[in-house]
Amino acid sequence: MTAIPVPDHRKGSPLNDIWVIAKRGLVHMRRQPEALSDATIQPVMFVLLFAYVFGGAIEVPGGGSYREFLMGGIFAQTIVFSAFGVAIGIANDRKNGAVDRFRSLPIWRGAVLGGHAVANLFKAMLPIVLMSLCGLLVGWRIRSGLLDAVSGYVLMIAFSFAMVWVGVLLGSLVATPEGVTGIAFAALFPITFVASTFVPVSSMPGPLKVVAQWNPTTTLSDALRQAFGNPNTPVQPGDPWPIAHPTLYTWIWIVGIVAVCAPLAIRAYQRSNAD
């Protein structure tokens, strides 16, 4: 009986292997457009819902258009929710046996996770574009200079990359899409609402206000409002450091998330698929 040799995973180019897996993910998105509802329909729905249903009832401290205040929060919420789609994709691959097939191929072992990360980073850019267009239709405007506006979009892409690794870690730890759905909803939903996404932090009661002030979703929302020159809650004496420096605080979180979640995700994925 002839033994089947173990494929040499290091023979090919890691970058090429990652791109092959990423293209697979992009093809799946094109062939299954309904799977993109979280990146297309949901963000647009939130923009229209809060702009037209709740917009007239919420005042921005310091004045200004609530619709312009809203967009920074909608951007932030959608970016945080992007971790959900990544985790579902990896959990599906583990459940339907795709991961086992990948392991039989002579590809770099990290190509599957890297491919998912690249594909979902492209996917994360789709709602950013759609929300920008929808925001312009409801009255949002970029009132800052070109460099500030570009810095805002760079910040969104960087935070999306960080959330991709959160999703990779979750998908590597939880074996089923059903489990991912329950855990991701329970974890991400409060994070995006106990923040300045839809209402100013100053309107929250004491304990929630403290949590919201240190929540990176709050500082991402505020940093985007600053970058785009939109109305924002004025910084008050005694506000904590993240509120006074939202952009720097958000970048610290981005670096921290990637530095912690990427190695843990790789280790968890390898352990869950060990021979």
Protein Blocks (a to p, Z undefined) as FASTA:
>chain_A
ZZdddddfklpcfklmmmmmmmmmmmmmmmmmmlmmmmmmmmmmmmmmmmmmmmmmpcce
hiaafklmmmmmmmmmmmmmmmmmmmmmmmmmmmnommmmmmmpccdfklmmmmmmmmmm
mmmmmmmmmmmmmmmmnopacfbdfklmmmmmmmmmmmmmmmmmmmmmmmmmpmbfklmm
mmmmmmmmmmmmnccklbcfklpcfklmmmmmmpmklmmmmmmmmmnopacddddehiaf
klmmmmlmmmmmmmmmmmmmmmmmmmmmmmmmgZZ
